[in-house]
Amino acid sequence: MTAGAIVGLVGGIVAAIAAICTIVTFAINRGKDKYKEGNDDGGIRGDIKYMRNSFDDLRLDVKEIARKQDQQGERLTRVEESVKSAHKRIDTLEQRGGTDNDHR
């Protein structure tokens, strides 16, 4: 064998090894990329679940606020009726005897 043939043979072997290494590296990285994509999807799903739970909590808070507002409205109505009744009683007392300034 001549020196040129040996160099050609060694070059071919090196090229074959480089091709095999490239294929193996590609396969490994493709698996890592899929793992990373799955991991990212899991993180996004977790974020969506957190946001959904937060919206549910907000809905409950809004319902509670609406309930309290209804209760306040009912109380306000009762107070207005009471004030109206008190004004009628005051008007009746004023018509009976006028203003009573003697108690001062």
C-alpha positions in Angstrom: 0.0 0.0 0.0 1.2 3.4 -0.8 1.1 6.4 1.4 -1.6 8.0 -0.7 -3.8 4.9 -0.3 -3.3 4.9 3.5 -4.1 8.6 3.7 -7.3 8.0 1.6 -8.3 5.0 3.8 -7.7 7.0 7.1 -9.7 9.9 5.6 -12.6 7.7 4.7 -12.7 6.1 8.2 -12.6 9.6 9.8 -15.4 10.7 7.5 -17.5 7.7 8.4 -16.9 8.2 12.1 -17.9 11.9 11.7 -21.1 11.0 9.9 -22.0 8.5 12.7 -21.3 11.1 15.4 -23.5 13.6 13.6 -26.4 11.2 13.3 -26.1 10.2 17.0 -25.9 13.9 18.1 -28.9 14.8 16.0 -30.9 12.0 17.6 -29.9 13.0 21.1 -30.7 16.7 20.6 -34.1 15.9 19.0 -35.0 13.9 22.1 -33.9 16.9 24.3 -35.9 19.3 22.2 -39.1 17.2 22.6 -38.5 17.0 26.3 -38.0 20.8 26.5 -41.2 21.4 24.5 -43.1 19.0 26.8 -41.7 20.8 29.8 -42.7 24.2 28.4 -46.2 22.8 27.6 -46.4 21.6 31.2 -45.5 25.0 32.5 -48.0 26.7 30.3 -50.7 24.3 31.4 -49.8 25.0 35.0 -50.1 28.8 34.4 -53.5 28.3 32.7 -54.7 26.3 35.7 -53.5 29.0 38.1 -55.3 31.6 36.1 -58.5 29.6 35.9 -58.4 29.2 39.7 -57.8 32.9 40.1 -60.8 33.7 37.9 -63.0 31.3 39.9 -61.9 33.1 43.1 -62.7 36.4 41.5 -66.1 35.2 40.5 -66.8 34.1 44.1 -65.6 37.5 45.4 -67.9 39.4 42.9 -70.9 37.2 44.0 -70.1 38.0 47.6 -69.9 41.7 46.9 -73.2 41.6 45.0 -74.8 39.8 47.9 -73.6 42.4 50.3 -74.7 45.2 48.0 -78.2 43.7 47.9 -78.2 43.6 51.7 -77.1 47.2 51.9 -79.8 48.2 49.5 -82.4 46.4 51.7 -81.1 48.2 54.8 -81.2 51.5 53.1 -84.8 51.0 52.0 -85.7 50.2 55.7 -83.9 53.3 56.9 -85.6 55.5 54.3 -89.0 54.1 55.4 -88.1 54.7 59.1 -87.0 58.3 58.3 -90.2 58.9 56.4 -92.2 57.6 59.4 -90.3 59.8 61.8 -90.9 62.9 59.7 -94.6 62.1 59.7 -94.6 61.8 63.5 -92.6 65.1 63.8 -95.1 66.8 61.4 -98.0 65.5 63.5 -96.4 66.7 66.8 -95.7 70.2 65.2 -99.3 70.4 64.1 -100.7 69.5 67.5 -98.8 71.9 69.7 -96.3 73.8 67.5 -92.7 73.8 68.5 -92.0 73.1 72.1 -89.2 75.5 73.1 -89.9 75.3 76.8 -87.7 72.4 77.5 -84.5 74.3 76.7 
